[in-house]
Amino acid sequence: MTNASYPATRLRRTRAHGWSRAMHRETVLTPADLIWPLFVTSGSGVEEPVASLPGVSRWSVDGIAKRAKEAVELGIPCVALFPNTPADMRSDKGDEALNPDNLMCQAIKAVRDACGNDVGILTDVALDPYTSHGQDGLIDDDGYVLNDDTVAVLVDQALNQAQAGADIIAPSDMMDGRVKSIRMALEMNDFPNAQIMAYAAKYASAFYGPFRDAVGSGGLLKGDKKSYQMDPANGDEALREIALDIAEGADSVMVKPGLAYLDVIWRAKEAFGVPVFAYQVSGEYALIEAGAAAGVADREALLMEKLVAFKRAGCSGVLTYHAPLAARVLNG
Ligand code: PBG
């Protein structure tokens, strides 16, 4: 029987069976696409669950080394470290960021000792985990974050991390000109191979709340970060930020948060062809967990659909607190 009105193309043909769907799949996610952010806390043998991030804990340095080994076993190529600095070690100027024996440096060394070069170590450059006011930089009497004074400190913070063995320096502060200054300092101090992953398009977002709890800056923060982080309404401006960071010496760029900014990821990849990473931030993690707990959908299904969307949009990889779960799913 011929059907006079048959469609010229039947896109359902290739979808009919699993083998065919596998064969036609355009985007493939692997554990190598994942970067696992970890929160470091003081002491030894300590695990502190983060209430606003169910399933995520802060670990003392020994526990961080174990998580890094787990990353290697799961095929996750890189961990990102964030310290929870005790309140009494925070100050107006965030000096603890420059202490060569701070939690961050201890964690870098512990991961290196445990894993050698089997895992990359990414470190966040910004002062918010160290300041008593929770802002990412130095502030004036009105609470305004000073750009150039802050950059001078960030350079020293980056060198402190590189000295301890960080592989990828990731400035998340959104000061103007910081990538250039950090790149110059790395070159001049014999770290020519230290990578810079610039948080290039980082938005002033409502999705960062649980992170601020995790690093202990949430309760301290006065005001907001809108004078340096980007307006969520802007896309062209993100491309200008990204262009500058590449010109200043970034090896890769990040868009943050993730899912609400897929258009920015896509445009960045199209415009520059550089490695683009997405940060699926704390609020995104918490919403998946809340959705799963409320019975909206299966946790793993929600997660994997979102992660593949980042890759489809052009990402080289994704920072996600769900990295170990995603890797387990992918490893079967
Ligand atoms: C600090 C920093 C933040 C995040 C990463 N680095 C918070 C902020 O800018 O307030 C957020 C990450 C997350 O929410 O998971 N500069």
Residues whose N, C-alpha, C, O or C-beta is under 5 A from the ligand:
A	BS01	PBG	A126 D128 D136 S172 F207 Y208 F211 V281 S282 G283
